[in-house]
Amino acid sequence: MSGSAILVSCSAVPEGDGDEHAVPEALADLGFQTRWAAWDDKTVDFDAADIVVLRAAWDYAERRDEFLSWAESVPALSNSAEVVRWNTDKSYLAELGDAGVAVVPTTLIAPDDDAPRWPKGEFVLKPAIGAGSRGVGKFSAGDDAASHLKGLHDDGHTVVLQPYQSSVDSEGEQALVFFGGVYSHAFSKAAMLGRELDESGLWFTEKLAPVQPSAAFRALAEDALDATAALLGILRAELLYARVDLVTGRDGKPLLLELELVEPSLGFRQTDAAAAWRFASAVRQQLA
């Protein structure tokens, strides 16, 4: 099988952050002609490609309506526009929690909602639609959480309120990566709060390292993908890629922090060289 593939980026990082450096070659080995293109580049005929793979469209949060319209216009998009719409609003966390997935406790606060009762201890406020940890703040009783909440509401955001998981300070997060619904590898991410923005201004710098997740982490990641597929009415195999971000809860058990199905870094540089081949094989599977 041969075909053409477009890896989708944005104008600030036209060929991503370098993490996928081995992917075009792996796709070429399977007969694909591959190129990068920014999602809003009007000169690109996305319909002409056999598959269009979202990779580094990291400016979508400020232009979500425009981005969703574009996604819905691309029939060969992976992951699909339906997945993109659902996953770019963090209210999906509440849906997964209602479906029985162990998520970090999540409260959604709309602009017209009453003022919330702040949790005991530290907690996090972040926009429901956002990326790269922008707009995220950590607070404790007596801090200016109300001011941060008002600022996000004034910008039109529904806000996610979650108790801060202190394990992030010592353990960080674990990101489990799946291709075509099948587990590939995992890597750890140190806490990002308080770190510096990348020169692109689109994400905070991270300290990444390979990791071997425990059986409990693996099981929760699998549960999260199963629940997602059920909610969306699709097969897990229809998800070209998924990154499941987990943390250790206060009781020592894993919790889902975020499920990244749109444009996550996939940690190719933090795992074995064959991961690019696994990804290329999953791309081919989508066409089959």
C-alpha positions in Angstrom: 0.0 0.0 0.0 1.2 3.5 -0.9 -0.3 6.9 -0.3 0.2 10.5 0.7 0.2 11.8 4.3 0.1 15.3 5.7 1.4 15.9 9.2 -0.5 18.9 10.5 1.2 21.7 12.4 0.7 25.4 12.9 2.6 28.4 11.6 4.6 28.9 14.8 6.1 25.4 14.6 5.7 24.4 10.9 7.4 21.0 11.4 6.6 20.4 15.1 9.1 20.4 17.9 11.3 17.8 16.4 9.9 14.9 18.3 8.6 13.2 15.1 11.9 13.4 13.3 11.9 9.7 12.5 8.2 9.4 11.5 8.4 10.6 7.9 11.1 8.1 7.2 9.1 5.3 8.8 6.1 6.3 6.7 8.3 6.4 3.6 9.4 2.9 4.3 5.7 1.9 4.0 5.3 3.7 0.7 3.9 7.1 2.0 4.9 10.4 0.6 4.8 12.7 3.7 4.9 16.4 4.2 4.2 18.9 7.0 1.6 21.7 6.6 0.0 24.2 8.9 -3.7 23.6 9.4 -4.6 27.1 8.4 -2.5 27.2 5.2 -5.0 28.1 2.5 -2.6 26.9 -0.2 -2.7 23.3 0.9 -5.2 20.8 -0.5 -5.8 18.6 2.5 -8.5 16.7 0.6 -5.9 15.4 -1.8 -4.1 13.4 0.9 -4.9 9.9 1.8 -4.5 10.7 5.5 -4.1 13.9 7.4 -2.6 13.5 10.8 -2.9 16.1 13.5 0.4 16.6 15.2 1.4 20.1 16.3 -1.7 22.3 15.8 -0.9 24.0 19.1 -2.6 27.3 18.4 -6.1 25.9 18.2 -7.2 27.0 21.7 -7.4 30.7 20.7 -9.2 29.8 17.4 -11.2 26.7 18.4 -14.3 27.5 16.3 -12.2 28.1 13.2 -10.1 25.0 13.9 -13.2 22.8 14.3 -14.6 24.1 11.1 -11.4 23.2 9.3 -11.3 19.8 11.0 -14.8 19.0 9.9 -13.8 19.9 6.3 -11.1 17.2 6.2 -12.6 13.8 5.6 -9.3 11.9 6.0 -8.4 13.5 9.4 -6.9 11.4 12.2 -8.0 11.7 14.8 -11.4 12.5 13.4 -13.2 15.8 13.7 -15.7 14.2 16.1 -12.9 13.2 18.4 -11.3 16.7 18.1 -14.5 18.5 19.1 -15.0 16.2 22.1 -11.4 16.2 23.3 -10.7 20.0 23.0 -13.1 20.7 25.8 -12.0 19.3 29.1 -15.5 18.7 30.2 -14.8 15.3 28.7 -13.2 14.5 32.1 -16.5 14.8 33.8 -18.0 12.5 31.2 -15.3 9.9 31.8 -15.8 10.2 35.5 -19.5 9.6 35.2 -18.6 6.6 33.1 -16.7 5.1 36.0 -13.1 6.1 35.0 -10.9 7.1 38.0 -10.3 10.7 37.1 -8.9 13.5 39.2 -12.0 15.0 40.8 -13.3 17.6 38.3 -15.7 20.5 38.8 -16.8 22.6 35.9 -17.5 26.3 36.6 -19.3 28.2 33.8 -19.2 32.0 33.7 -22.7 32.3 35.0 -22.4 29.8 37.8 -22.3 30.7 41.5 -19.0 31.1 43.2 -17.6 27.7 44.1 -16.7 26.4 47.5 -12.9 26.1 47.4 -11.4 22.7 48.3 -9.3 22.2 51.3 -5.6 22.3 50.5 -4.1 23.2 47.2 -6.2 23.1 44.0 -5.8 24.0 40.3 -7.9 26.2 38.1 -7.6 26.0 34.3 -9.7 26.9 31.2 -11.8 24.0 29.9 -10.5 24.9 26.4 -6.8 25.4 26.4 -3.5 23.8 25.7 0.1 23.8 26.9 -0.7 24.7 30.5 -1.6 28.2 29.6 -4.1 29.8 31.9 -3.4 27.2 34.6 -3.0 28.4 38.2 -2.4 26.6 41.5 -3.9 28.0 44.6 -4.6 27.4 48.3 -7.1 28.8 50.8 -6.6 32.6 51.1 -4.9 32.9 47.7 -6.4 35.0 44.9 -8.1 32.1 43.2 -11.3 34.2 42.8 -9.4 36.8 40.8 -7.9 34.1 38.5 -11.4 32.5 38.1 -12.9 35.9 37.2 -10.2 36.6 34.7 -10.9 33.3 32.9 -14.6 33.9 33.1 -14.2 37.4 31.7 -12.4 35.8 28.7 -15.4 33.6 28.2 -14.0 30.3 29.6 -15.7 27.6 31.5 -13.2 26.7 34.2 -12.0 23.3 35.5 -11.4 23.1 39.2 -9.4 20.1 40.5 -7.7 19.3 43.8 -3.9 19.5 43.3 -2.3 16.1 43.3 0.9 16.6 45.4 2.5 13.4 43.9 3.2 15.5 40.8 5.9 17.4 42.7 7.9 14.3 43.4 6.8 11.8 40.7 5.4 14.0 37.9 2.9 12.6 35.5 3.1 9.4 33.4 2.1 9.7 29.8 1.0 6.3 28.3 1.0 6.3 24.5 -1.3 4.1 22.3 -1.2 3.7 18.5 -4.3 2.3 16.8 -5.7 1.5 20.3 -2.6 -0.6 21.2 -0.1 0.3 23.9 3.3 1.5 22.6 5.3 3.1 25.3 5.3 5.6 28.2 7.3 8.6 29.5 7.3 10.8 32.5 6.7 14.5 32.7 7.9 16.7 35.5 5.5 19.3 36.9 5.0 22.2 34.5 3.5 24.8 36.8 6.0 27.7 37.2 8.2 26.6 34.3 9.1 28.9 31.3 7.3 29.2 28.1 9.0 27.8 25.0 10.2 30.4 22.5 7.1 29.7 20.4 4.9 30.9 23.3 2.6 27.9 22.7 3.7 25.5 25.5 5.7 25.3 28.7 9.0 23.5 28.7 9.0 20.0 30.2 11.5 17.6 31.6 10.7 14.2 29.9 12.1 10.7 30.6 11.3 7.2 29.7 9.3 5.2 32.2 7.8 1.7 32.8 4.3 2.2 34.1 2.9 -0.2 36.7 0.1 -2.6 36.0 -2.3 -0.3 37.8 -1.4 2.6 35.5 -1.6 0.4 32.4 -5.1 -0.9 33.5 -6.4 2.7 34.1 -5.1 3.8 30.7 -6.9 0.9 29.0 -10.1 1.7 31.0 -10.0 5.3 29.9 -9.7 4.3 26.2 -12.4 1.8 26.4 -14.8 4.3 28.0 -13.8 7.0 25.4 -14.6 4.6 22.6 -17.9 3.7 24.1 -18.9 7.4 24.7 -18.0 8.3 21.1 -19.4 5.2 19.5 -16.2 4.1 17.8 -13.7 1.3 18.0 -10.5 1.9 19.9 -8.6 1.1 16.7 -10.1 4.2 15.1 -7.9 6.3 17.4 -4.7 6.6 15.5 -3.0 7.9 18.6 -3.8 8.6 22.2 -1.8 9.8 25.1 -3.2 9.0 28.6 -1.8 11.3 31.3 -2.0 9.8 34.7 -0.9 10.8 38.2 -0.8 9.1 41.6 -3.7 10.1 43.8 -3.6 10.8 47.5 -4.5 7.2 48.2 -1.7 5.9 46.1 -3.9 4.8 43.2 -3.6 6.2 39.7 -5.9 8.9 38.4 -6.6 10.2 34.9 -5.4 13.8 34.7 -5.9 14.3 30.9 -6.6 12.2 27.8 -4.9 13.7 24.8 -6.4 12.8 21.4 -5.8 15.9 19.3 -2.2 17.2 19.2 -0.1 15.7 22.0 3.7 15.2 21.9 4.0 11.4 21.7 7.5 11.0 23.3 9.3 9.4 20.3 12.6 10.7 21.7 11.9 9.1 25.1 11.4 5.5 23.8 12.8 2.9 21.4 13.5 3.7 17.8 10.8 1.2 16.7 8.1 3.4 18.0 8.1 5.4 14.7 7.5 2.1 12.9 4.6 1.3 15.2 3.1 4.7 14.5 3.6 4.2 10.7 2.0 0.8 10.9 -1.0 2.4 12.7 -1.3 5.0 10.0 -1.5 2.2 7.4 -4.1 0.4 9.5 -6.3 3.5 9.4 -6.4 3.4 5.6 -7.0 -0.4 5.6 
